[in-house]
Amino acid sequence: MRNQKQLPEWARDYLHYIQVSVKEPSLEYLTEISSAHLNQIPFENISTLLQFEEYHQKGKLVQDEERFVKQLFQYHMGGTCYVINSSLHQLLKELGFQSRYAFLGGGHVALLVQIPGEAEEVYVDAGNGAPFFEPVHLQTNPTNVSRFGRVEIRLRPGDERGTHTYYRSANGEVSENMVWDFDTKKIYQFDDFQSAIKEYFQPNGLFTSHLRCQIWQLDQQRSLSLVDNVLSIQYRDGEVEKHVLADRQAIRKVINQEFELPKLPVEEAIDVLEELGTDIFTR
C-alpha cells in the first residue's frame, strides 16, 4: 500500500477534493471512492463548451489527470465520461488497483477494475450521471440493478462470453438512446476514443447544443440535474420537482446554492452556446 507522501501531488489533491483518504485497495475502498466521486464531482458539459475552440485548434483531446484536478479546485468543473473516467482510471492505478477502459455503444467510456486478490473485474462508472455508487460484478451478479428514484441501470450479459448490454430506464421505460453493447475482452487505450470524441465535439451535438450539469447529494437523498434552463430535483423516493429558470441570474443562483459549485463558469458556457447558435432560454 502506498502512503500519502508516495502519491503524486495531483493524486493527493484529487483524494482531498473528494474527501477520501489513502487506504489498502479493496472492494470497500473502491465503493467509497465511487460514491464520493458522484457526490463531489459534477457530470457536466460546461467544461466541454469552454474547451470547444481549443479542441478544434488541436484536433484531439489529450488525457490529462493533472489538468482535471486543477480544474476541480479552480472552477468546480468535472466533465463527461472521457475526462472523468480517464482521470479516475489514473487515480485508481496510483492507489494500487488494476484499471482498464470499457467502451460502450461506441461512445461511452467506463472502467473495468481488478481488486487485488479477487478474480473478477468490476464495472465502475463515475462519468455518466448514473447511480453507480458501488462497483458492479458483471459475472457473479448478472441481475444487478443500480437504482436511484425512478432511474435504473442494468448491465446484462450478452450471447457471447464477455459481452454485455447497458440499459438505462426511467419511470419503467428503457431509454432507447442509452442501450449500449460492450465487450469486456477488448483492450483500449485513450486514443482509441478519438474518433468518438470528434463526433462529441461537433457543433449541434448532444453536448454542444445544450447546457448540462448533474450531481448527486446523497446526504439530502436527492439528485440535481440542470438541462438548459430547467432544474430537475429527483429524490430517492421517486418524487421529482422541476423548476424553469428565467435567466442567467437564476441559473447562477441555482449553481451556487443548490449545486454548491460557485466557481463553475456557467455564464461563459452560455456565451459559447449562444456563439454556436443556441439560446437556452427560447427553446
C-alpha angles and dihedrals in degrees: 000000000000118000126222094266093054093059120090114257094253091056093049090050091047092055091045090054094052090041096239126134128217113274140162111284109263141136090262092052092047089050090051091051093047094051094043091050093055092047097048107031122058126226099227144146096213089098089048092055092047090052094045096102093041091052093052091049093051098034094218143057115241120213104239119166092176092058090046092056093045090053091051091061099034100042109007086240123154112167139202130300099291093056102031100044095040090053092046087049090058092046093051091052090052089052093055102263122127107234134178137168130267119197116209125197092344092286115054126075121206134157138255110204130195115211114210111260095015124105098207126073118223130218115244125183125172096155105068111070086245130128099256093144090153134027118270123231101217096189106037095035104042092156093055121150124192104200142178123164108313095344121095131176122197126187108200129187117250130220094269124062111267095016123118140172126224116217124187119191133180124192088000095301122112115236101234093206090055101058103112130177121209139176118218091197092069120092120214139190121203093254089060086075097055095100090052090046089053089058090046091057096048115119114261092022127137092271099033100052101047139049111238134179128158134171139163123236104187092170085067093036092238147105125220122210127178116190112176104311098338120098116200120193114193121189127206091250090060099257113141129197122194125197126185111216114215102205148352092281091058091050091048090052092051092048091050101041106026103029091032091218102126095163094055106119096224095151091058090051091052088052091055091049090052090050087053091052102261124124106189092198097058104048 
